């Protein structure tokens, strides 16, 4: 039985070598703590400029964050784990987790350790009965696995101090403003996907005061005022405030259809 288990472990290590590139063994896992920081995954969003998902890793001590662009399937794997959801059938990272646990291989941590030509690199650290292994990995795969094992996600300190990071406190939340009884907000990447919009231009109607009688409904997306395109909350405010007439023709998307709505101010 023991020989059989050792054989399974050998096969598992072999599979991991095929999935990742083994780059060394026998090193002390946490000897580089002074050169790295522990981070957490704060968000997985969609970058419409690059047409790619992006995962945000934050150092809670300094509030610095690092964005890493990843693939769609890996983004889904990370998002599902963050939301505590399980796929109907095991995804690749769920399968790897089951194999590692069944064979007694211990998942230790991951480290995002390098940036070359705009591409981030990571290491996965494993151990088994005194043997230690490091594997090259895409950060997305490493993060998806670390989340499933509830193990540390680390980033080299030098990467957290370069020009690719930013301060989360400086990131403004989506603009929200009330204009003559109508509360509108900017379209985020998440709203764009959820509402099946073609882009992030326009404003979402989030509330309408009872005193405001119009054809608008909560959830409408206003993309034009009197045939002039609306990009964001500032555009909407300026259009409404800058025109003297009391009747406005709004271009609106509602439940996937584009319609015209009259907005009358008394």
N, C-alpha and C positions, 0 to 999 in steps of 0.2 A: 504493500500500500504506500509506504514511504517512497520507494523507488518510483512508483507511478506518479506521485505528487511532484517529485523532483523533476520527472520528465515533463510534466505539464508546465512547471515553472520555466524549464528550459525553452519549451516551445513558445511560451508567453513572451519571454525576453526576446526570442527570435522575431516574433511578430512585431514587438515594439521597435526593434532595430529597423524593420522594414518600414514601419509607419513614421518613425523619427530617425535621425542620424545619431548614433551613439558617439559622443565626443570625449568620454573619459570615465574613469571610475576611481573610487577610493578617496575622493576628496571629502573634506569636512563640509557638510551642508551649510552651516551657518557661520563659516569663517569670514564670509564677506558681508556680514551684517552692517559693519561700519561704512561700507561702500554702497549700501542699498537701503531702500525704505519700504515699509509695508504699506500697501495701498488697498483701496476697496473699489469695487465697480459701482459707480454712482448712476450710470445711465447707459443705455444702448439706444442711439437715435439713428436718424437717416440724414446724410449729408447730400442735399439736392444738387450742390455744385459739382461734386465728384460722382454723384449717382451711386453712392456706396453707404452701407451702414457704418457707424462709428461707435466704438466703445470708449467710455470716459473712465479713466483710473485716477483716483484722488488720494493724495497724501493728506490725511486729516490733521497732521501736526502743522503743516505749512499752508494748507488749503490749495496748494498747487495741484494742477490736474494735467493729465497727458491724454490726448486723443489718439486712438489707433484705429485706422480704417481696416475693416474686415469683410469677409464674404457674407452673403445672405444666409446660408445654411448655418454658419457658425454664430451669426447674430441671433438667429432663432434659438439655437441651443443655449446660448447665454441668457437670452430673455426668458425662456421657459423656466430655467433654474432660478433666476431672480424672482420670478412670479410664483414659484413653488408649484408649477404645473408639470405634468408628465405627459409625454407624447404617447399616442395610442400604441405604437410599437417602439422598442428601444432604438434610440438614435446612436450614432457611432460612439459618442462620449459616454452614454449610459452603458453600452456594451463593454467598453474598455474598463469602466468602473467595476462592473460585475466580474470581469475576468481577473483584474488585479486583486480584488478582495477574495475571490474564490481560491486563488493560488497563493495567497498570503503575502503578496508583494505590497509594500507600504509606500503610499504616496506621501512625499514629504512637503514639497513646496514647488513654486515656479518662480522664475526670475526673468523679467524682460531686461535683457542685458546689453543690447546693441542696436544701433541704427545705421544702416548703410544704404545710400542711394534712395532715401525716402522709405525704406522697408525696415520694420522692426523685427528683431530676432529675440527668441526666448529659449530658456532651458527648463526642462522638467526633471525634478530630482526624485529618484526612487531608491528603495533599499529592500534587501531580502536576505535574511539570515547572515547579517554582517557584511554582505556585499552591497556596494553603493554604485548607483548608475546615474549618469547625466545624459539627457537626450536633447538634441536640437529640436525645436518645435516652432510652429507659427504661434504668435502670441494668442490668437483667437482659440486655437485648440487647447493650449495650455490653460487659458483662463476658464474655458468651459469645464475642463477637468478639475481644476482647483476649486471651483465653486461647488462641484458635486461632492468632493471629498472634504469640503470645509477646511481647506488648508491655505496657508499664507500665499498671497499674491504680492510679489516684490518687484521693484523697479530699481535699476542702478541709479545711484544718487546723481551721477553725471547727466543721465537722461532727464531727470526731474529738474535739473538746473539749466537746461539749454533753452533755446528760443522757441522750441515747439510746444512748450507748456504754457499754461495760462492760470490766472487766479480766478477761481470760481466766483469769488465775491464781486468781481468786476463784470461778470456776465449778467446782463439785464434780463429780467423775465419778459415774456411776451407783453407788448404794450396793450393796456386796456383803458378805454376812455368812454365816458358817457357824453353823447352829443344830442342835446335836445330830447332827453328822455330815452334815447336808444344807446345801450351799452354794446360796444363792439371791441373786438380784440384781433391782434395779428394772427395770421395763419402760421402755425408751427409745422415742422416736417411731419410730426406725428398726426396732426389734424389733416394735413394734406393726404396722407395715406388713408386715414380712417374715413374721410369724406370723399375719397376717390377724385381728388382735384388734379388738374393738369399741372399746377404749379402752386407756389406759395403766395401769389399775389391776390389781394382782396382782403376783406375783413369778415370775421364771423360775428353774427348777431347773437349775443349771449343773454340779453335781457331787454325787455321793452316795458316801459312803465304803462300802467293802465290808462293814464291820462293821454297817452299817445295813441291816437287812432290811425292806423296805417295798415297796409296789406302785408307788412313784414311779419315774419314768425321767428321764434327762437330757433337757431340752427341754420338760418339762411346765411348764405355767403354773398356779400355784396361785392361785385367786381367792377361796377361802373356807376357813375352819377352823371346824368344827362349826356350819356355816350362817351364820357371821359373815363379812362381806366383808373381804377383805384388799386394802389399797390399795398397800402398799409393804413393803420389808424390815422397817421398824420395826414395822408392824402384825403381820407374821408372827412376828417374834421375841417381841413382847409377848404374843401369843395362846398361843404354845407355852410360854413361861415362866410365864404367869399362870394356867394351868390345871393342876390336880393329877392329872387322870386320865392314864392311859398310852395310851389309845386315842383317836385323833383321826379325824374324818371330814373329808377334804379334798375341796373342789370343784376339779376339775382340767380344764384344756383340753389335749387331746392330739390332735395331727394334725387339728385342726379340729373335734373332737368334745368335748363336755362330759361328763365321767364322774365317778364318786365313787371315791375311793381311801382305804383304811384305812392309817393311820400308827400303828404300835405302838412305844412306847418301853419298854425293859426296866427 
